[in-house]
Amino acid sequence: MSMPEDRRAVDRRGFLKHTLAAAAAPMIVPAHVLGLGGAVGPGEKIVLGGIGLGPRGSYDLSTILPQKDVRFVATCDVQRKRAESIKQMADKHYGNSDCVIYRDMFERLARPDIDAVLIATGDRWHALASLLAVRAGKDVYCEKPCGLTVAEVQALADGVHRYGRVFQAGTQRRSQAQFQYAVHLAHSGQLGRLHTLHASVYTPTKQYDWLPGEPEPPKEECDWDRWLGPAPWRPYNHLYVAGRWRGHHDFEAGGNFLDWGAHTLDLCQWANQSDHSMPIEYEAGPGSITARYANGVKIVCDFLKTPFGDRAPHYRTSTGTCPVRFEGDEGWVETGDSAEIILSDGLVEKARKIVVGTSLSPAAHARNFFDCMRSRAKPVCNQDVMRRTHIACFAAQLSWQLGRKITLDPVKEEFVNDEEANRMRRRATREPWTFHV
């Protein structure tokens, strides 16, 4: 990825400005300086900063702050109140006032003492902010969806490889015990030969309207231009920055398909041992989208209108949100966010119906990321796992949007003999926030 000359100039000015101000800021010896080959030294704290930590980001941070080998030192946000809320949260935890607020992420990324970045902006910023972070030498934990388009997640994955960083997508269900156990049953052969995998998703939508325009707030309260970032310009409305950007095509990845598909289709990829590939055919029906792998295994993406209601008939209500179901010749397993695991009759004799706990905390997922920062191994939801799951989600959503079957070449990551679908793998972005690889 490269950026226009004027943006690179801003980069340089930010680095210089930070250098002059660094002595006045509370600093910790950078852990990566004391490690080898980019790894954090075994006895050193991981120094972490945040970008765009709203409700989801603050929840992530609440599970990270108690981790003894991690120190959160800075936050960056275009909304003043959100930045102040994160600072208060960190300062209260550490019993000091050291957390630094930045309005400009280039200043935040220029700090040499920071090893890693937690990114929890809206979808429109995920890929670009992550790319800028890895280019600045930071490891990245990024909330999902990690990009708005096929082209963005490709650029992000390529950038992580190019700069040799550690990347974890925030699809934390791979780090939760009930889903791990269900996948274990699939991998160990206890379900027999897999034939059908069920991934619950929201009923797809597309929304192109604008909320009524309102006067823009002062930039120090909310920088609307920077909030929009790569997204097309539209008039300010306070509801967007309060979370009502969801549902709008310009701000959301794949309609709303990736809200759950990034989790549930990802778990099906894992169960089918397909992290290296993707389904090849996608076809939307009245209540689901069916995808087929080259080996004949099917993923059925079932439409659920709400997290708890209007469920497809084969899901049990007790399994909670984000249910998945893996079916084989010798039995099936279903689980979801309630953490209850339900087994077919034949399997109950081998493994009792169990409850493994109800926590949806991303703490274990973040722990996997921090451990990999030290070892330089790939996390469980690294850039390559993210890339293929996200592309499969985009392909499924496109089959629904286009109203027809589409075929994907999983190696070239192109749609076969389908010029229209291939054009839809990318969107135009607003200058200067453009992607070039």
GITA-V143464 format. One record per backbone hydrogen bond with DSSP energy under -1.0 kcal/mol. NH is the residue of the N-H (numbers start at 1). CO is the residue of the C=O. Records with the same first field share a line. If there is no record, write none. Layout:
NH = CO + CO
This chain:
8 = 4
9 = 5
10 = 6
11 = 7
12 = 8
13 = 9
14 = 10
15 = 11
16 = 12
17 = 13
18 = 14
19 = 15
20 = 16
21 = 17
22 = 18
24 = 21
25 = 22
39 = 36
41 = 31
44 = 41
46 = 69
48 = 71
49 = 116
50 = 74
51 = 118
52 = 76
54 = 52
58 = 54
59 = 55
60 = 56
61 = 57
62 = 58
63 = 59
65 = 61
67 = 64
70 = 67
71 = 46
73 = 48
75 = 100
76 = 50
77 = 102
80 = 221
83 = 79
84 = 80
85 = 81
86 = 82
87 = 83
88 = 84
89 = 85
90 = 86
91 = 87
92 = 88
93 = 89
94 = 90
95 = 91
96 = 91
100 = 73
102 = 75
108 = 104
109 = 105
110 = 106
114 = 111
115 = 47
116 = 47
117 = 139
118 = 49
119 = 141
120 = 51
125 = 122
126 = 123
129 = 125
130 = 126
131 = 127
132 = 128
133 = 129
134 = 130
135 = 131
136 = 132
137 = 134
138 = 133
139 = 115
140 = 166
141 = 117
142 = 168
143 = 119
151 = 425
153 = 149
154 = 150
155 = 151
156 = 152
157 = 153
158 = 154
159 = 155
160 = 156
161 = 157
162 = 158
163 = 159
165 = 160
168 = 140
169 = 381
170 = 142
172 = 170
174 = 171
175 = 172
176 = 173
180 = 176
181 = 177
182 = 178
183 = 179
184 = 180
185 = 181
186 = 182
187 = 183
188 = 184
190 = 185
192 = 189
195 = 327
196 = 327
197 = 298
198 = 325
199 = 300
200 = 323
201 = 302
214 = 236
221 = 218
222 = 218
223 = 78
224 = 222
227 = 223
228 = 224
229 = 225
231 = 228
240 = 237
243 = 240
244 = 239
246 = 243
248 = 245
249 = 207
251 = 248
252 = 248
257 = 254
259 = 256
261 = 257
262 = 258
263 = 260
264 = 260
265 = 261
267 = 263
268 = 264
269 = 265
270 = 266
271 = 267
272 = 268
273 = 270
274 = 269
277 = 274
280 = 292
281 = 292
282 = 406
283 = 290
285 = 288
289 = 301
290 = 283
291 = 299
292 = 281
293 = 297
296 = 293
298 = 195
299 = 291
300 = 197
301 = 289
302 = 199 + 300
303 = 287
304 = 201
306 = 309
315 = 312
319 = 316
320 = 317
324 = 335
325 = 198
326 = 333
327 = 196
328 = 331
329 = 193
330 = 191
333 = 326
334 = 342
335 = 324
337 = 321
338 = 319
339 = 336
341 = 354
342 = 334
344 = 332
348 = 344
351 = 347
356 = 339
366 = 362
367 = 363
368 = 364
369 = 365
370 = 366
371 = 367
372 = 368
373 = 369
374 = 370
375 = 371
376 = 372
382 = 379
386 = 382
387 = 383
388 = 384
389 = 385
390 = 386
391 = 387
392 = 388
393 = 389
394 = 390
395 = 391
396 = 392
397 = 393
398 = 394
399 = 395
400 = 396
401 = 397
402 = 398
404 = 399
406 = 282
408 = 280
409 = 414
413 = 409
416 = 407
422 = 418
423 = 419
424 = 420
425 = 422
426 = 423
430 = 230
433 = 430
434 = 432
